[in-house]
Amino acid sequence: MQHFTRPEGMPPVNGYSHAVVASGTLVAVSGQVPVDADGKSVGADDAAAQVRQVFRNLRAALVAAGAGLEHAVKLTVFLTDLADLPAFRQARDEFLDPQRLPACSLVQVSGLVHPAFKVEIDALAVVPAAD
C-alpha cells in the first residue's frame, strides 16, 4: 500500500492522504454509528466518545472480513457539527497511524438516522493478496 499524503502541486493536508494505492481484496464497510454491541447508543453529547465507538465498530466489521483498520484506504465521515472536527481527529488518531492515514472525505450533514448521533463513518479497505 502506498500513501501519497501530499503529492507535488497538491495543497497541504490535515489528517488524510490525497491518494492511496493498494491491490488485493476490496472490503466495503457500511456507515457505522455510535452504537455498541448491545445496541445501545454511546456518548450522548460526547463527540469523541461517539467517534471512538464508530472506530471500534469499523474495526470489528473489518476484522470479520479478514482485514483491519490498517487496511483502510478511504473513509467517508459524516459530522452533524463541524465544531466536532477536533474531537474526531483526536479520536481517529487513537485508531489509525497518523503517518499512514487513508484518503478521506468529510461531509457536514443536518442529521443522521438518530438525532443523538453526531458522527457516521463508512470505509473502504484493501487486504493485500497472500504471497
Secondary structure by P-SEA (a helix, b strand, c coil): ccccccccccccccccccccccccbbbbbcccccccccccccccccaaaaaaaaaaaaaaaaaaaccccccccbbbbbbccccaaaaaaaaaaacccccccccbbbbbbcccccccccbbbbbbbbbcccc
